[in-house]
Amino acid sequence: MSQFSHIIPAQRASLVEERAQFIVRTYAHLLGAIVAFTLFEVALFKSGLAYVILQVIGGTSWLLVLGGFMVASWVASHFAHRVENMAGQYFGLALYIAAQGILFVPLLAIANSYADGIIASAAGVTLLGFAGLTAVAFITRKDFSFLRSFLLWGGIVAMLLVVAAVLFGIHLGTFFSVAMVGFAGAAILYDTSNVLHHFPSNRYVGAALQLFSSVALMFWYVLRIFIASRD
């Protein structure tokens, strides 16, 4: 049953229109985040700053890098989801894009050294996957909030595996990357469902950050699969 079914027609029409505007704003901001991330990466590599970042990360424990990213992500999410003023929300989104951009530098550098076009191919597959999952959520209108527990526990298990891999030199191969692509797909369904049904209508910046996070996760592991296929 529709969440607006108990409301009189005039109010229902107003709420439906408000939700539609929220959805448009969310995906416009998601597109903006993807474009900003792309331009940020291009600027880092064109300016040579990417290679400075590579040297810094290369001389630092990967656990510290991940820890720094998680702290930045928490701060960004707090601003995007909790702060009332729009400037604070945009600061959160910008901080998250920058954090993702820095985290991606080593992987993009490796991918770029393998073959021309590998990054574009991985990006294309990611966008196709995102579009397909988004279509499923929009067409079915199903509430995927039941995925929350799976994502919570799956995320904890994945993080423990990554930590163990860094500490003990375990190689997380292609199967792990495939599983993480599936995990990211579930996150996209969950986030899209929240955009359709649950996010407050004034939180389109936070909703865009959430979707961007899941898209970035999928892109990371799709790119890892493409790299592994060239070995």
Beta strands, then each sheet from edge to edge (+ up, - down):
end
